[in-house]
């Protein structure tokens, strides 16, 4: 049994009055110091560990003070020798309990208990929220309330795997943490109740909420220094594929940087995009962040798979300028490999190039014609190379030369059965500026003689006549002449530049130009030869047209034909509105010239007009004309003027 001492002494009346005044003042102070005045007035509040209480005993200031409810639910008060358990009790209950305890020491003690500060629940919220940090709460918050205090989640938040960690006190080794992963996406979207998530209904002090971000990584595979997963920058303009390749250590030496593939998975489809790092696109401000570029500026998104393929190695041997091993892109063709080796030499037999391929089941050899490959006659699949392929270009044995206006002039291999049409076809056929499909076969004969045989390629191609499809010999030359380009100017119906076959003459060119105009001077046509020292020659085409045996001039490349205009003039003098010299054409009449000159003045005499004309023997003949007495029966040719005529209108 504990020993108690009596501390109480009867106070005087004045002392009691003073106590009442101090009590009233103390109550006011309690209200001022409390964080929330509602706690002082709310008698239903249940005390928890960490709450701060103020205890006042009337008349005994030495017994008054502030206490904090400990983790064990007890308070230590100077007025009592032992701690008092108050956890889970209301303010009135605590006040009654303390009064009962103090009655053993004081007579009729007056005790007031005030809640100064309720314990603050602190929740740590980190991750993909707008304002990460530690947030205090007066009451235990829910998940939605806690996230709302942190400004809500960001657009990058992955609400399907929120981690909640709680630290539990252990009697032996301090604290222990326990974490749970919850899917709060449907609850936060209003599709489910928060209680259905299997979460704690309310959070406790010290809980940690971590909201992770969505996946922000891409996979980098293939011929790269450091394959793996790499994180993207989703907060700015985005991460370019060039930056990811650099982060992965760059491509290997045998990487095909021109055919990098990006596989993108969307809800609708799987998309494959080919990127060429070997080209450079100058990025303007408007293109930053754009995923449309197919070069190093291509912008990746989370989940993309970047694959850097490996170059294939092939060997090109034989009649090429640079035989050796070459690295090519996967899917490259035989023609591309030969091109890398510098093409074929003139001594190459391009009609029987061989491809040697080694496989696990055994080696295989494929033969093909390079010209057929270039013209597209062989499918691309048959020309596609594989790693470690070998291409051999053999030497040509028998050959002919195809020159002139063909698409691929050069030297071509021939066999015993090779003919003109076959070789011209291998040469890509004639060009648009060829001489209308004609050709010449030039063959060397014995004793230094040369034989030239004309060939009509159009007739050969149509199959109408095979007699000119000659069998070819080694060393033959097939020459397809080019058409010549000439210019026709002056008094022709359609002046311009024309393409004619070689050997064409002036009359052929004038026919192309639509013929000469009526006022053309056909006796003085100029032929200007277009060489380094141009020369002009006058030609009378009237003689050529009148005499079939007359010499017509053959034309050459660059020739210019100029058909001048006939200059015929008459003089109009006297009492005329505009005296002067006027040009005339064929069938120009006296009336037309007087009209051109503005007509006869009022002072002019139209009845005695004089027309002076030179005769073939050089004499001048003057004729008087009365315009007022013209006989309608007289032929119009009577009034037609000649070059050099003079018309005089006398005064009245």
HELIX and SHEET records of a PDB file:
HELIX    1   1 UNK A   13  UNK A   33  1                                  21    
HELIX    2   2 UNK A   37  UNK A   41  1                                   5    
HELIX    3   3 UNK A   61  UNK A   63  5                                   3    
HELIX    4   4 UNK A   91  UNK A  102  1                                  12    
HELIX    5   5 UNK A  143  UNK A  149  1                                   7    
HELIX    6   6 UNK A  159  UNK A  161  5                                   3    
HELIX    7   7 UNK A  185  UNK A  188  1                                   4    
HELIX    8   8 UNK A  194  UNK A  197  5                                   4    
HELIX    9   9 UNK A  241  UNK A  247  1                                   7    
HELIX   10  10 UNK A  285  UNK A  287  5                                   3    
HELIX   11  11 UNK A  334  UNK A  340  1                                   7    
HELIX   12  12 UNK A  350  UNK A  352  5                                   3    
HELIX   13  13 UNK A  370  UNK A  374  1                                   5    
HELIX   14  14 UNK A  380  UNK A  383  1                                   4    
HELIX   15  15 UNK A  420  UNK A  426  1                                   7    
HELIX   16  16 UNK A  446  UNK A  448  5                                   3    
HELIX   17  17 UNK A  457  UNK A  462  1                                   6    
HELIX   18  18 UNK A  506  UNK A  512  1                                   7    
HELIX   19  19 UNK A  541  UNK A  546  1                                   6    
HELIX   20  20 UNK A  590  UNK A  596  1                                   7    
HELIX   21  21 UNK A  627  UNK A  629  5                                   3    
HELIX   22  22 UNK A  636  UNK A  639  5                                   4    
SHEET    1   A 3 UNK A  65  UNK A  68  0                                        
SHEET    2   A 3 UNK A  52  UNK A  57 -1                                        
SHEET    3   A 3 UNK A 111  UNK A 117 -1                                        
SHEET    1   B 2 UNK A  74  UNK A  75  0                                        
SHEET    2   B 2 UNK A  84  UNK A  85 -1                                        
SHEET    1   C 5 UNK A 133  UNK A 137  0                                        
SHEET    2   C 5 UNK A 121  UNK A 127 -1                                        
SHEET    3   C 5 UNK A 208  UNK A 211  1                                        
SHEET    4   C 5 UNK A 162  UNK A 170 -1                                        
SHEET    5   C 5 UNK A 174  UNK A 182 -1                                        
SHEET    1   D 5 UNK A 228  UNK A 231  0                                        
SHEET    2   D 5 UNK A 217  UNK A 222 -1                                        
SHEET    3   D 5 UNK A 305  UNK A 308  1                                        
SHEET    4   D 5 UNK A 260  UNK A 265 -1                                        
SHEET    5   D 5 UNK A 270  UNK A 275 -1                                        
SHEET    1   E 2 UNK A 239  UNK A 240  0                                        
SHEET    2   E 2 UNK A 299  UNK A 300 -1                                        
SHEET    1   F 5 UNK A 324  UNK A 328  0                                        
SHEET    2   F 5 UNK A 312  UNK A 318 -1                                        
SHEET    3   F 5 UNK A 390  UNK A 393  1                                        
SHEET    4   F 5 UNK A 353  UNK A 357 -1                                        
SHEET    5   F 5 UNK A 364  UNK A 368 -1                                        
SHEET    1   G 5 UNK A 410  UNK A 413  0                                        
SHEET    2   G 5 UNK A 399  UNK A 404 -1                                        
SHEET    3   G 5 UNK A 477  UNK A 480  1                                        
SHEET    4   G 5 UNK A 438  UNK A 444 -1                                        
SHEET    5   G 5 UNK A 450  UNK A 456 -1                                        
SHEET    1   H 5 UNK A 496  UNK A 500  0                                        
SHEET    2   H 5 UNK A 484  UNK A 490 -1                                        
SHEET    3   H 5 UNK A 560  UNK A 563  1                                        
SHEET    4   H 5 UNK A 525  UNK A 529 -1                                        
SHEET    5   H 5 UNK A 535  UNK A 539 -1                                        
SHEET    1   I 5 UNK A 580  UNK A 583  0                                        
SHEET    2   I 5 UNK A 569  UNK A 574 -1                                        
SHEET    3   I 5 UNK A 646  UNK A 649  1                                        
SHEET    4   I 5 UNK A 609  UNK A 614 -1                                        
SHEET    5   I 5 UNK A 620  UNK A 625 -1                                        
END                                                                             
